[in-house]
Amino acid sequence: MRRAFVASLMIAAAATAVSAEPTPKEKLLTPPASARHYVISSDAGKHGDVWSWTLADGRTAYRMSMSLRGWVTEDDQVVTLGKDGRPIAIAIRGFTDQGDATEDFSVDDQGVAHWKTVIDSGSAPFQGRRYSTYGGPWLASELDTNALVAAGAKGLDLLPTGHASIAIGESTQIDGPAGPKTVKLAFVTGYGFAPSPVWLDGDNRYFGFAGGMRLLPEGYEAAGPKLKAIQDRATANMVRDVAHRFLRPANRTPTLVDHVLMFDAPAGRYLPDRAVLIADGKIAAVGAGGSIKAPAGAVVVDGRGKTLTPGLWDSHQHVGDDWGLLQNLATGMTNYRSPGSQIDDALSIYKRRASGDLLAPDGKISVIIDRKDPLAAQGALIVSSEAETIAAVDKIKAAGLWGAKFYTSMNPAWIAPGAAEAHKLGLHVHGHVPAGMRPLDAVRAGYDEVTHINFILMQAMPQDVVDKSNTAARLEGPARYGKDVDLDSPAMKAFYAELAKRGTIIDPTLTVWEPLMTSDGSAISPEYAPFAEVAPPSVVRGWKIGGYPLSEGLTRDDYRKSFAKMVQLVGKLHQAGVPIVAGTDGYGLELVRELELYQQAGLTNAQALQTATIVPARMTGMDDRTGSIAQGKTADVILVDGDVSRDLRNLRHVELVFLDGYRLDAQALRQASGLSGMPR
């Protein structure tokens, strides 16, 4: 259940595919022809299948097979139910993009539960509780959903820890192989940061889920968009109430922050003992500490021991989740650049934010364009020709959005004409590098920006890696060969120089690759560790992964050395004068770790912070109103506890968020978005 409900979030962070699939330790189950069949799909098409059936001995079996843009999952699950209907034995086998899927759970004769996964093991009394699996085929979540329905309002206590419940809402009718069918929307709490939508049938039994990714019974795939629209409206109603609670006149009275350390983003310096007056949604005045008189009715904040910075930007945030946008604000993000959202979702966000019905950062949104292909990106505009590529660009402009993002299965021949049309219309052009192209080819064809550091490293990869970069070659190639790349070779130096001359922007997303390449299941990755004590237990457990499956002949240490080379590559780009923008391609919680890694790469503290303030503001053309603290600019500002000039990690200690001049209590925002307190 955990994986299914967070799939739409986690998949946004996945950026590669598998070319050489790991071999399971034992043969996986083969579903019989009579097995129940569910389909994994998105607007881009089908991505996989899940089956369920009853074994001869009465146990329940599940089998999942998925290739999402080439990310491969092949696993199965066998469940033994006890007399009370709770699983008393679970065995999961196979692999996912995050590593070995092996997991075992059992209850002994003394009523003690025991579990072991690739990331943890333990035991506890089983009485009254239900084991929450770490992974497994998505359809197996039906067992938990049905148990939550049966439990009613009291919900269920979980193992290893946590509590979950379900609330059933509106019904609707959809069409399928057996004619019209009634289904009901429900929301589950306890497995993620926010209530997660799931669909039940007319008998309140599990039916499936629908979102950016869908799991629905075979024959009902076409109902996905309708179900998504209904659950999106229901979520919007919940978030609207939160927005109205925060966006009220009492939170927009003038505020004077006095005697504070202030980050001067354009100059890349910290100014001690400053005073900043915020009024009428703007920065009304900036001066020396004690030099500005607070107007009548103003809130005066003592800034001693604190830092005032422009609100942070996440330049790789696939917006679309209302609760996620709320959490972004709670962690200091007042702006974003989304490198790929669906048009309807994007327009809904803009409209509801403008009306005060959605509490969210402000930003710019691109739309993905990809060729019709089994490896096409979900949520993309799918094209089959140069003419359709140009038409897709025109559609993005007509929707009033900011950029076009080309993806890895695009025909390289369509990039230049597509980019030319985008530039003619004033759109930003960026993206993954299509298979068969190197990053410099894409830049010469019209890219203004290249996303993900692995695609920059692709410049030095063997041709067979480049030719398959819409598969896992785009991770496995850099993982295998990256450690041995000479970043100071004449060819690489010439590459950096041309990027700098052209003003090409790089969006590294190092925090995507760090857990995949360096994790071995023994610890939570550094981007998430500071949140371990304030996030829901099921979320925290999911942050601990076994790491991307190793290619033949390589060790985890080899992968770590290649990741270190990725970090060094960011430093080389910066030294050459190539603009860097900070993005996470994840929750957004990873942003401060991204900046820490830039410091490791050789950027100064201030230069790293610029990548999440003034640099993205300039990239999006929003620097006339945001990205820095200056008189007349929009009051998108954050106040954090501690001296950020000494330690970037203090950026996690957000106390106040000023959004369009609204003074928002960060702790209240954290509570509303599923975080129980301030991270470490």
N, C-alpha and C positions, 0 to 999 in steps of 0.2 A: 504493500500500500504506500509506503513512504516514497519509493521510487516513482510510482505511477503519478502521485499527486505533485511531485516536484519536477516531473520530467520536462514540462514546458520551460521551466527555469534553467535546469541543468543543461538541456540540449542547446540552449542559446550560447552556453559557454564552450560547447564542443566545437572544434574547428578543424578536425582532421578525419582521416578515414583509414581503414585497415587493408593492407595489401597482402600481408602474410598472416593468416589467422593463427592464433595460439591453438595448440592441440589440447583438448580436455584430457584430464587424467584418466577418464573412463568414458566409454561410449555413451552418448546422450540418448534419451528415449525417442522412439519414433511413434508419432501419434497414429492411431488407427483411423481408417476412413470415417468411422462413426463419431470421431471426437468433435466436441463443440469447437467452433472455429471463430476467432476474433481477428480483426484486421487492424494493423497499425498504419495510420495514414495522416496526411496533411493536405493542404491545398496543392502541394507539389506532386501528390500522388501517393502510391502505396510504399511503405517502408519496411513492412514485416508482418509476421503472423504470430498468434498465440493460440495454442490448443489446450483443451482440458478433457480428461476422460477418467473413467474408473478402472483401476487395475483389477485383475482377477481376484486378488486377495482383499478387495474392498477399499484400498487406499486410493486417494485422489492424486492424479498426475497432471502436471502442466509442462508445456514445452514452448519456448519462445525463440524466434529467429528474426533478427532485425539487422538491417544495414541502413543507417541514417547518414546520408552523405558519405557512406563507406564505413562509418563507425559501426563495428559489428558486435552484436550480442548473440551468443548461442548458449542458452542455459535451460535447465529443467528443474522441476521441483516435485517431490513426492511428499504427501501429507497423510499422516495417520491421525484420525480423529478419536478422541476419548468418548466415554459414555455421555459426557455433558456437552459434546459437540466442539469442545476446544481442541486444537491440535496438540497432540502429546508427543509427536515425532515429526520432524521436518528435515529433509535432506535436499540441498540445492547443489547442483554441479554445473560446470561450464565456465564461461568467461564473458567479460564485458570489456569495454574500452578502458575501464579503470582497474582491470586486473582479474585475477582468479576469483570466480564467483562461489567457490566452495563454502558451504555453510551447513552446520549440523545443530539440531536442537532435539532434546529428548527429556522426558520426565521419568525419574526412577521410581522404584516401589515405595520410597519414603515420601513421595510427593515433592521432591526437589527437582527443579528445572536446571538443565545444563545446556550451554550453547558455546559454539566455537565458530568464528568467522576468520577471514583473512586479516581482520583489524582488531578483534577482541575475543575474549572468552570469559565465561563466568558461570555462576550458579546462584540460585535464590529459591526460596519457597514458591511453589507454583500456585498456591491456594488463592483463588479469586482474581488471578491475573492472566494475561494473555501475552504470548511472546510476539514481539514485533520484529519481523525478519529484517536483516540488513539489506538484502537484495532479493533476487528471484524474479521469475516471470511476472509481468505486470498484472495479468489476470488473476493471479493468486490473491490479490488484494480483495477479491470478492468475498473471501471467507471473513476477513476483518470487517468489511462493510456490512455484511449481513449480521454479524455479531453485534455491531454497534446499533443497528436498527432494533435488534431484539433487546438490547440493554436499555433502550429508552433514554430518558433525560439524565440518568445517573452516569451513563457512559461506562468506560472500561479502564481499569488500571493495566498498565503495560509493563512488560519486561523487555529490556533491562530496566527501564524507568519511564515515567511519563503517564499521562492520562489522556484519553481521546473520547470524543462524543460526536454525535451527528444530529443535524437539524434538517427536517424534511420540509421542502417548500412547494412551489407551484408545479402544476402538471401541464403537459403539452402533448400533442399527438404528432407522430411521425409516420412515414410510410416505409415499408420494408417488404421482404419476400412474402410474408404472410398477410399483407395488407396493413391497414392502419394499426398503430400500437400506441398505447398511452405510457408515457414515461414521466418521472418526477425528478425535479432538481433537488439535490440535497447538498449541504455543506458540512464537511468534516473538520473538526478542530483537534489539535493535539499532535499532528504529524509535521507541521510546518510553522512558519511565522504567522500565517493568516489562514482563515477558513478556506478550504479547498473544495471546489465543486466536483460532484460525482452524480451520475444519473442512475436512478432506480427504475425498475419496471412497475407495472400496475400493482404488483403484490409486495412492493417495497423490497424487492431483491435487487442485487447489483445488476446494472445494465451495461455501464461503460463510462468513459469520460471523454470530454470533447474540449479542445482548446487549440493552441497552435499545433499540438500533436493530439491524435485521437486514438482511442482504443474502443472499437464498437463491434458488435456481432457482424459476421459476414453478411453482406446484403444491406446493411444500414449505414454504410460509409457516407452516402449522400446526405444523410441527416446531420452530419457534423457541423456545417456552418450554421444551421438553424439553432442547434443546441448551444453552440458557442455564443451566438448572439443573445440568447436568453440568459445564460449564466453571466455574461458580461454586464447585462443590464442589472441583474441582481447584485453583482459585486459593486457596480457603480453606485447603487442606492446605499449600500453599506458605507462606502468610502465618502459619499456625499455628506452623510451625517458627521463624519469625522472632520471634514473640511469646514463645515458650518460651525463646528465647535471651536476651531482655531482662528478662522478668518472672520473675526468680529472687530468692531470699532475699538474696543478696549485694548486690543493688541496692536493698534496702529497709532497710538499716541506717540509723541516725540520721545526719543531715547538719546541720552548723552552717555557715551562710554568714555570715561576720563582716565588719564594716567595709565594708558595701555600700551603695550608693545604692538606696533602696527606693521604689517607686511606691505611694503610698497612694491607691488607686482611689476610694473613696467621697468623700474630701476633694479629690481632683483635685490632688494635690501630690506632690513628690518629697522624701523625707526622707533627709538625708545620714547616713553612718556608723551604719548600723543592723545589728543582729544578728538572724538568724532561725534558729530550731532546728526541724528537720523530723524527726518520729519517729512510728512506728506509723501512717503514712499521713496524719498531720495536721500542721498548724502547731502545734508544741508550745509555742513561746514567741517573743515579739518584744520586742526591747529595744534599748538603746543599744549601739553597737559596743563589744565587749570586756566586756559585762555578763553574758553568758550562758556558763556553763561547759558544755563539751562532755561528754556522757556517755561512759562507757567504750565503746570500739569505734566511736565516731562518726567520720565523714569530715569534716574541717574544710576549708572552702574560703575562701581569702582573696578577699574581694569588692572589694578596692581597684581602682578603674578600671572597675568593672562595675556593672550595674544589675539588680536583682531586681524582677520585675513579676509580677502575676498571669498565669497562662497566658492566651494570647490566644484570643479567640472569632472565628470566621467565621460571621456570622449569615445567610449565603446560600451554604451549601455543600451541594450536592445529593449527599449521601453515598450510597454504594452500591458504590464501588470500593475494595476492600481495600487495594490498594497506595497509592491516593490518601490514604486515612486515615493510613497509616503516614507518608507524606510530610508530611501536615499536622502531625503530631507533631514531625517533624524541623525544621520551620520555626516551632515555638513555639506551635502551636495545641493546647491541652488540652481545648477545648470547641467546640461548633458548634451552630448551628440549621439544620436542613435544611428548606428551604421546598418540599419536594416529593420524596419518595422512594416507591418501591413498598412496599406493606405487607410482603410476604414478605422483601424485602431489609432493611427496617428491623428486623423482628423477628429476622432472622438476625444482624445486627450487634449488637443488644443481647444476644442469647443468647451469642454467641461471645466478646464482650468480657467479659461477666460471668464466664465460665468460664476466662478467661485464654488463650483460643485466638486472640484478635484483638487486636493492639496498635493502639489507636485512641483518639482523644479521646472525651469523653463529651458527650452533647447531647440535644436534643429534635428530634422529627421531625414534619413535617406531610405530608399527602397532598393531591395536586392533584385538584380536581373540575372537569370541563369538560363542556360539552354535546357530544353526538354531532354531529360536523361535520368536514368535510375539513381544517379548520385546528385540530382539537383537539390538545391537548398529549399527546405520547407519555408513557406511564407514568401517565396520569390515570385516575381513576374516571370513566367516561363515563356521563352521565345524559341523559334525554330528557324530563324533566318535573319539576315541583316536588316531587312525591312521591318520585321517584328521587333528587333532590338531598338531601332530608332523610334518605333511607335511606343514602345515601353518607356523610353526616355520622355517622350512627349506626354505620356500619361502621368508621369511623376511631376512634371512641370505644371500640368493642368490641375493637379491636386493641390498645388501651392507648397510642395515640399522642397527640401533643400538640396538633395544630392542623389546621385545614382551610384549604386555599388555593384560592380560586376563580380561574378563568382567563378569558382574553379572549373566548372564544366562548360563555360562559355567557349564558343569557337573563337580562337585568337583573331581571326580575320574580321570579326564583328566589333572588336574593341575600338579601333580607331574611328570608324564611322559613328559608333555609338557615343564615344567621348566627344567627337566634334559636334554632334547634335546637342549634347549636354552643355558644352561650353557656349554654344550659340545661344542657348536658353538661359545661361547664367547659373547652371547647376555645378556643384562640386562633384568631381569624379574620383572614386576610390574603390578599394576592394581587395579581395583575394587575387592572386595571380593565376590566370587560367592555365590548365595543364598544357604543356608544350611551350610556355613562355617563361622567361626569367623576369625578375622584377624590373630590370632595366628596359626590357622589351615593353612591358606594360606602361612604364613611365614615358617612354618615347612614343607610345601609342596614344597617350593622353591622360594617364593617371595623374591626379594632383597629390595623391596620398596612397600609400600602401599599408594595409592592415596586417598585423601579426609579424613578429620578428622572425618566425620560421620562414616566411616568404622572402624576407631580405636575405637570410642565409641561403636561400635557394639559388642565389646568384653563383655560389661556389659549389653547388651540388653536381654530381654526375648527370649526364643527359638522361639516363634511364629513370632517375628520380624526377627530374623536371617533367618528363613526358607523362608521368603518372601522378602529378601533384594534386589531382582531384580524388586521389585515394590516400591511404595512410602513408604513402610515400612522402607527403608533405610534413609529416611528423617523424616517421621512421627514418627517412633520409637524413634530415638534420640530426636526429638522435644518434644515428650510426656514424656519420661522417663529420658532424659538427666539431667534435673535440679535436680533430686534426686539421681544421681549416686555418690557414695562415691569414689572420685578419690584417696583417701589415704587408701582404704581397702587393706588388705594383698593380695587379688587376683589381684587387679590392679597394686600394686607395683611389684608383681612377673611378671606380664605381661610386664611392662616397662623394668624390669631388663633383661628379655629374649630378648626383642627387641634390647636393648643396647648391650648385649653379642654377638648377631648375627650380629650387625652392620646394622640392618634394617633401611632404610631411610624412613622418613615420609614426604609426600607432602600434607600439610593440606588444602590448598585453602580456608582459612577462609572467603575470600571475596566473595565466591560463596554463602555461607550460611547467611552472615550478612544481605543483603537486603531481602532475602526470609523470614528469621525468625524474623527480627526486624522491617521491614517497615510497615507502616500503611497508606501510601499514602500522608502523610502530608509534607514530605521533601525528597529531593534527598539523597540517601545513601552516607555515608562519602567517599567511594572510588571514586565517580563520582562528588561530589560537587565542588572540586577544578577546574574541567574542564567545569563547567556550563556556564561560560562567554566566552569560546573560542571554544565550539563545536557547530555544526549546531543545530538550534532550535528543529527540529524534533527528533534528537538524545537525546537531553537533556530532552525533554518531556517523551521519552520512558524510561529514567533512573529512573523516579519517579514511583514506583509500589505500589500496595496495599498490597503486602506481600503474602506469601504462604497461601492458604486457611487453616483456623484453623480446627483441628480435634475436634470432639464432646467433650464438657466439658472442653476445654482448652481456654485460653485467649492469646492475643498477648504478654502479660507480661510473661506468662508461656514460650512461645517460646523464648523470650528474655533471660530469665533465663537459658534456655537450651543452647542458643548460648554462653552465658557467660561461661558456663561449658565447651564448646568446646574450648574456648580461654584458660581457665585454664588448660585443658588437654594438650595443646601444651607446656605450661610451665612445667608440670609434666614430659613429655617426654624429654624435654631439660635437666631438672635437673638430670634425670636418665642417661644422656649421649647418647640419641637417636639422630642421625643426622636429622636436619630439612632442607628441601629445600623450597624456596619460589616460589610459582606458583599461577597463577590467574584463569586459566580456563575461561578466558574472553578476552576482548580486549587487555589486557596488561596494560591499564591505571590504573588498580587496584593495581599494584605491590607495590607502596609506602604505600598504606593503609594496605596491607598484612604485611609489615614490622612494621608498627605502632602497629598492633594487636599483633605481636610477642613481642614487647616491653611491651604491656599491660599484656602479659602472663608471663613476668618475664625475658625475654632476655634483655641484655644490648643493647644500641644503636649499638655498634660495633658487637655484636653477631648477632643481627638482620640483619645487612648489610652483614655479612659473608654468611648468607643463600641465598643471591642473588648475590654472587661473587665467593669466593673461594670454598665453599661447593659444589655447582653444577658443578664447573669446575672439582673438584676431582671426583665427582660421574660419570661424563661422560668420565673421562680419558683425559680431555683437559687441566689440570692444568699445564702441561709443557709449554703451550703457552698462556694461558689466565687465567683470574680469579684474577690476582694480578698485581701490577706495579713493575716490576723488569727488570733489564737489560737483553736484549736478547729476551724478550717475545714479542708476537705480540702486536702491539699498538691498543688494544681495550680498550679505556679509555674515560671517560667523565669528562668534567669540568662544575661544577654547581655553580651558584651564591649563596653564603651564606655558613654558617658553619654547615655542616651536623652533626658534632659531638655534636652540641647543639640541633639540630632538624632534624630528618630524613625527614620531609616534604620538606626541601630544595632540596632533590633529584629531585623534580618535576621541579626545576628551571634550566633546562639544557641549557647551552650556546653553548658548542662545543661537538661534538661527534667525536671521533677518531675511525675509523673502518678500520682495516688492514692498519693503518697509514694514511688513508685519513682524512683530517681535514674538517669536515662537520659542517656548520652553523645550529644549532638546530632550529632557527626560520624559516629558509628556508625549513627545513625538515617538520616542523609543518605545514607550509602553503601548502606544496605539499601533505600532508596526511590528510587535512581537518580540521586542528586546526588553528584558526585565530591568536593565540598568546600563550604566556607562561601562564600555569595554575597558580592558586594561590598556 
